[in-house]
Amino acid sequence: MNKYSGRRQMFLRNFWYVAAWSKDVGRELLGRILLNEYVVLYRKEDGTPVALENRCPHRNLPLSEGRLIGDEIECGYHGMVFNCDGACTHLPGSESPPDWATVRQYPVGERNGWLFYWPGDPTLADEALIPDYPKHNENEDWIRVQGQTYVRAGYRLVLDNLLDLSHLTYVHGSTTGNRAVAELANLTTEQEGDTVRVTRWMEDIEPALAFREYGGYENNIDRWQMSQFIPPAYININNGSVDAGTGADRETRNNEQGKWGFVVYHAMTPETETTTHQFWTVAGHKDNVPEHMRGQFVDAMHGVLKEDLDVYEAQQRSIDMDPEAPNRDANPRGTIPADEGLLAMRRVIRRLYGDEQKSLQAAE
């Protein structure tokens, strides 16, 4: 058990998680830790993706240390062969493999450039539930910056950051944030089912530096930030702006960004209690990102993400040093108004986790 078991994360399992970018999974075995489990990813010869438990049941060597033979994996230790369903099809020196020689198969699906896997009850895996983000990969009208970040922090710290954008003032003050973001926003939090949405309207404010450079603003602006949490660990963000007085919160916006802004898609897949795989896309409409400035836009977005990474990881180090420090989830007096959305999100996660645990207990 992790020495910080008092703070163990609540991993929701009956959901689709991003396991990898589709382009990163091919005919080479890719081993990855996902939700505290070893998983191996690869493609069959016809291109179909496969996800299996990455542990030979004989002596625990990761199957990713073996090799592909056709669509099957040969263990690199004693040569046991497993098919894409997880069954052992060959044991050297034996006419038939033993009954215990199986590994778990995970349901998989692909959409918009991401490879998803389902770590829970396989009978509940419905590909119709995979999130759909078309601008993320297929819409040619959007300029994209995409990547994957290994975060040495628990996934809920990342979710907290992305749902509460008041931090832009202090973490991203040289690009997307300024004083107005934290101090002058009209904040609303809405919950519909298990989805939590935090909206911040800022009217007639000074534009942050990035909005001046890329949006061409010389005078004050109306600006909006919309962050949406979708279980188990997705955050969608819409940052937009228009000239002051032209309707930041009206139907007059000419697209999701208004005159200038960007949309962001984040998918967090826990590795362990204290590490996370963060998959992300930042997209700007081509009409709002002039061609001669696209390189600068890419560099700026990478810089913003690195600033956030530094915050998550510093928080995790602090928690690890003192796991008995006050838990703000359990102490509402230790929160501030900007925490409203993330507290709602964490309540959703706790409830869904509790529901899953009850279902497991009922099945025993």
Residue pairs with C-beta under 8 A, 6 or more apart in sequence:
2 8
2 272
2 273
2 274
3 323
4 273
4 274
4 319
4 320
4 323
6 323
6 324
7 273
7 319
7 323
7 327
8 273
9 154
9 155
9 156
9 270
9 273
10 349
10 350
10 353
11 35
11 36
11 119
11 232
11 270
11 353
12 120
12 231
12 232
12 233
12 349
12 352
12 353
12 356
13 35
13 119
13 120
13 121
13 356
14 118
14 120
14 121
14 124
14 356
15 118
15 120
15 129
15 231
15 232
16 109
16 116
16 117
16 118
16 125
16 129
16 130
16 131
17 34
17 35
17 116
17 117
17 118
17 119
17 232
17 233
17 267
17 269
18 114
18 115
18 116
18 267
18 269
18 277
18 279
19 25
19 32
19 34
19 39
19 41
19 51
19 108
19 115
19 116
19 117
19 269
20 30
20 32
20 41
20 114
20 115
21 113
21 114
21 115
21 146
21 148
21 279
22 49
22 110
22 113
22 114
22 115
23 113
24 30
24 115
25 41
25 42
25 43
25 49
25 115
26 42
26 43
27 42
27 43
27 45
27 68
28 42
29 40
29 41
29 42
29 63
29 64
29 66
29 67
29 68
29 73
30 40
30 41
30 42
30 64
31 38
31 39
31 40
31 41
31 54
31 62
31 63
31 64
31 65
32 38
32 39
32 40
32 41
32 54
32 271
32 277
33 39
33 271
33 272
33 275
34 117
34 119
34 269
34 270
34 271
34 277
35 119
35 269
35 270
35 271
36 270
36 271
36 272
36 273
37 53
37 119
38 53
38 54
38 55
38 62
39 51
39 52
39 53
39 54
39 106
39 117
40 51
40 52
40 53
40 54
40 62
40 63
40 64
40 73
41 49
41 50
41 51
41 115
41 117
42 49
42 50
42 68
42 73
43 49
43 50
44 50
44 71
44 84
45 70
45 71
48 84
49 108
49 110
49 115
50 71
50 84
50 105
50 108
51 105
51 106
51 107
51 108
51 117
52 63
52 73
52 82
52 84
52 86
52 103
52 104
52 105
52 106
53 63
53 86
53 103
53 104
53 105
53 106
54 62
54 63
54 64
55 61
55 62
55 63
55 103
56 62
56 63
56 66
56 75
56 77
56 78
56 80
56 82
56 103
57 100
57 101
57 102
57 103
58 75
58 77
58 78
58 80
58 101
59 77
59 78
61 75
61 76
61 77
63 73
63 75
63 82
63 103
65 75
65 76
65 77
66 73
66 74
66 75
66 76
66 77
67 73
67 74
67 76
68 74
69 81
71 83
71 84
72 81
72 82
72 83
72 84
72 89
73 81
73 82
74 80
74 81
75 81
75 82
78 92
79 90
79 91
79 92
80 88
80 90
80 91
80 92
80 97
80 101
81 88
81 89
81 90
81 91
82 88
82 89
82 101
82 102
82 103
83 89
84 105
85 105
86 102
86 103
86 104
86 105
87 97
87 101
87 102
88 97
88 98
88 101
88 102
89 97
90 97
91 97
91 98
91 101
105 122
106 117
106 118
106 119
106 122
107 117
107 118
107 122
107 125
108 115
108 116
108 117
108 118
109 115
109 116
109 117
109 118
109 127
109 130
110 116
111 130
111 131
111 132
112 132
112 133
112 134
112 136
112 137
112 138
113 136
113 137
113 146
114 136
114 137
114 267
114 279
116 130
118 124
118 125
120 356
131 230
131 234
131 267
133 236
133 265
133 281
135 142
135 263
135 265
135 281
135 283
136 144
136 146
136 265
136 281
136 283
137 144
137 281
141 285
141 286
141 287
142 263
142 283
142 284
142 285
142 286
143 283
143 284
143 285
143 286
143 289
143 294
143 297
144 281
144 282
144 283
145 281
145 282
145 283
145 297
145 298
145 301
145 302
146 280
146 281
146 282
147 279
147 280
147 302
147 305
148 277
148 278
148 279
148 280
149 277
149 278
149 280
149 305
149 309
150 271
150 275
150 276
150 277
150 278
151 158
151 275
151 276
151 277
151 278
151 309
151 312
151 313
152 274
152 275
152 312
152 313
152 316
153 274
153 275
153 276
153 312
153 313
153 315
153 316
154 270
154 273
154 274
154 275
154 276
154 316
154 319
155 233
155 268
155 269
155 270
155 276
156 346
156 349
157 312
157 315
157 316
158 266
158 268
158 276
158 278
158 308
158 312
159 229
159 233
159 235
159 268
159 342
159 345
160 342
161 167
161 308
161 311
161 312
162 227
162 235
162 237
162 264
162 266
162 308
163 196
163 198
163 227
163 229
163 235
163 341
163 342
163 345
164 198
164 227
164 338
164 339
164 341
164 342
165 181
165 198
165 200
165 225
165 227
165 237
166 181
166 182
166 185
166 200
166 338
167 177
167 182
167 311
168 176
168 177
168 181
168 182
168 208
169 177
169 178
169 179
169 180
169 181
169 182
169 183
170 177
170 182
171 177
171 307
171 308
171 311
172 304
172 307
174 209
175 208
175 209
175 210
175 300
175 303
175 304
176 208
176 210
176 211
176 239
176 304
177 208
178 205
178 206
178 207
178 208
178 209
179 206
180 202
180 205
180 206
180 208
180 223
181 200
181 202
181 208
181 225
182 338
184 202
184 205
185 200
185 201
185 202
185 225
186 200
186 201
186 202
186 203
187 198
187 199
187 200
187 337
187 338
187 340
188 198
188 199
188 201
189 196
189 197
189 198
189 199
189 340
189 341
189 344
190 196
190 197
190 198
190 199
191 197
191 344
191 348
194 230
194 231
194 348
194 352
195 228
195 229
195 230
195 231
196 228
196 229
196 341
196 344
196 345
196 348
197 226
197 227
197 228
197 229
197 341
198 226
198 227
198 228
198 340
198 341
199 224
199 225
199 226
199 227
200 224
200 225
200 226
201 222
201 223
201 224
201 248
201 249
202 222
202 223
202 224
202 225
202 248
203 222
203 223
203 244
203 248
203 249
204 220
204 221
204 222
204 244
204 245
205 220
205 221
205 222
205 223
205 244
206 220
206 221
207 215
207 217
207 220
207 221
207 223
207 241
210 300
211 217
211 221
211 223
211 241
211 260
212 218
213 293
213 296
214 260
214 284
214 288
214 289
214 290
214 293
214 296
214 297
215 221
215 241
215 259
215 260
215 261
215 288
216 260
217 241
217 243
217 259
217 260
219 243
219 244
220 244
221 241
221 242
221 243
221 244
221 248
222 241
222 242
222 243
222 244
222 245
222 246
222 247
222 248
222 249
222 258
223 239
223 240
223 241
223 248
223 261
224 238
224 239
224 240
224 241
224 248
224 249
224 258
225 237
225 238
225 239
226 237
226 238
227 235
227 236
227 237
227 341
228 235
228 236
228 237
229 235
229 341
229 345
229 348
230 236
231 348
231 349
231 352
232 349
232 352
233 267
233 268
233 269
233 270
234 265
234 266
234 267
234 268
235 264
235 265
235 266
235 268
236 263
236 264
236 265
236 266
237 263
237 264
237 265
237 266
238 256
238 257
238 261
238 263
238 264
239 257
239 261
239 262
239 263
239 264
240 248
240 253
240 256
240 257
240 258
240 260
240 261
241 248
241 257
241 258
241 259
241 260
241 261
242 248
242 252
242 253
242 258
242 259
243 259
246 252
247 253
248 258
255 285
255 287
255 288
256 263
256 285
257 263
257 284
257 285
257 288
259 288
260 288
261 284
261 288
262 282
262 283
262 284
262 301
263 282
263 283
263 284
264 280
264 281
264 282
264 283
265 280
265 281
265 283
266 278
266 279
266 280
267 278
267 279
267 280
268 276
268 277
268 278
268 279
269 276
269 277
269 278
269 279
270 276
270 277
271 277
274 316
274 320
280 305
282 301
282 305
284 297
289 297
318 325
319 325
326 334
328 334
328 335
328 339
329 343
329 346
332 343
335 343
